[in-house]
Amino acid sequence: MPTRFSFLASRLSQTVLVLWVVATLLFLIFRLMPGNPLVAYIDPNFTAEVQQALLRQFGLDQPLHVQYAVFLSNLVRGEFGRSFFSREPVSQVMWQVLPNTLVLTLSALLLAYAVGVVGGALLAARRGTWAEAWAWAARSWRRGGERGRKRGASRPCWPRARPRNSGSACWRWRCSASR
């Protein structure tokens, strides 16, 4: 039986691996796109010397593997560079929008928990009634109607209004294949 430490170490290593893969994919997507990455930053009226100086400043004149190493080291240190649009440090822009992000996230989380707990309590109080049947039907519909597909139906199944016996969760299902 694995210990708690080995479980946490496994999860942490998986998290680091996923973050590395995502960061690498983002780097490759933005670096291998056609065109110049400084199009939004460079004014067309700039001379060639000024454009080359900007490419040197952002390190875009370096080979791709050097850019990737600099990207990863800056990412680990939390140095995200400057925003192309606002010309401010990205970390400063992130701190400015963080309060709104937290308010939105926490309010959505609280709303989801409230609806889930109240809905679960109501369904538990009405076990064996039509409300439970429709809750199971909505769950089946959300999942893509596995019961209907198992029976060869093209549409998901919907339960009839009453169970076979009042204490059972076994419902008779009305599927499009049985019509």
N, C-alpha and C positions, 0 to 999 in steps of 0.2 A: 504494500500500500504506500503510495507516494506521500511524502511529508508535506507539510504546509509550505516549508521553505522551497522545496523542489518545484511545487506547483507555482508559487509566485515567481521563481526564477524562470520557469518555462514561459509563463505569461509575459513577463517583462522582456524576455528575448524575442518572443513573437511580436510584441509591440514595437520593439526597436527595428526588427526586420521589416515590418509593414511600413513604418515611417520612412525607412531608408528607400524602400521600393517606390513609395509615392513621391518622395523628393527627387529620386532619380528620374522617374517618368516625367514629372513636371519640368525638370531641367532639360531633358531631351526634347520634350514637346516644344518648349519655348525657344530652344537654341537651334533646332533643326527645321523650324518653319521657314518657308521661303521669304525672302526679303530681309531688310535690315531691322534689327530690333530697336534701333533708335529713331525710327521714322516719326514717332509721336514726340520725340524730344528735340530732334534737329529741325531747325528752321531751314526751309529751302534756300533762303538767302545767305546761309553760311558759306564761307569759302571751303575749299577742300582741306586746307590746313586745319581749320577750326573743327571740321567734321572728324578728321583723323585724331585730333587732340581729345575730342569727346570719346571716340572709340578707345583710345589709350586710357583715358580716365576711368571708364567703366570696365576695362580689361577685356574688351571684345576683340582686341587685336591678338590675343593669346590663342594658342591651340585649344581645342575643345577639352582635352583631358586636364589642362591647367585651369581652365575656367571651371570645370567640375570640382576640382580640388578646392579652389577658392570658394566656390559656392557652398560646399559642404562645411568647410571650416567657418565661414561666416554664419551659416545656419546654426551650427553647434554653439557658437558664441552669442547668438542672438542679434547679430548685426545684419539687418535686412536691407540696408542701403537706403537710397532716397527714392521717393515716389516720382515717377515720370510726370504725373499730372499736377500735383500740388507742390513739387520741388521741396518737400519737407521730408525728414527722416520717417521711414515706414513705421518704426516702433512708436513714434509720436502720433501718427495717424491712427494706429491700432489702439493706443490708449485713449484717444478721443472718442472712438466709437464703441469701446468696450462697455460702458454703462448701458447704452441702449441695447446692445447685444445681450447682456445679462438680464435686463428687464424682460426682453422678449422671450428669451429661453426659459427663464424661471416661471413666467406667467403661463406659457404653453405647457410646461411640465406640471404645474399645479392644476391647471384646467384638465389635463389628461388624467391625472390621478383622481381628481374629484369625480369626473364623469365615470371613470372605471370603477371606483369604489362604490359609488351610489348605484350604478347600473348592476354591478355584481351583487350587491345586497338586495336590490329589488328582484333580480332573477332568482336568488337563493330563497327569497320569501315566497316566490310564486313557482316553485318547482313542480313540474308535471302539468303546467298549464300552457295555453297558447303562447304566452310571452316567452317561455323557454324554447318552444318550437321555432318561433321566429328569430330568436337569438342564435340558435343553431343554424338556421337557414342563412342568416346574414353572415355568419362565420364561414359557412360553406361557400356562399357566393363570393366572399372576399378572397377565399383561397382558390377560387377558380372552379368551384363545383366538382371536387374530386369524386363524390358519390355518383354524380351524373356521368362523368367520364368513365368510371369503372363499369358502369352499366351500358356504355356505348351511347350515351345521350350527348347531344350537341349543346344543351343548355344545363345549367345547374339544377339540382333537385330542390323542391320546396316541400316542407312538411305539411301533412294534413293537420287539421285543427286539434286532434286529440291523439294522445299516445295509445298504443295497444293496451297497456294496463297503466293505471294511474301512478304507480310508484316506479315505473321503468323509464329509462332514458332512451328506449328503443322506439323509434318513431317509424310510421309508415311514410315512405317518401314518394311524392308524386314527381316523377321524372318525365322528361320529354320522350324518353325511349319507351316508356310503358304506355304511352297514349296511342 
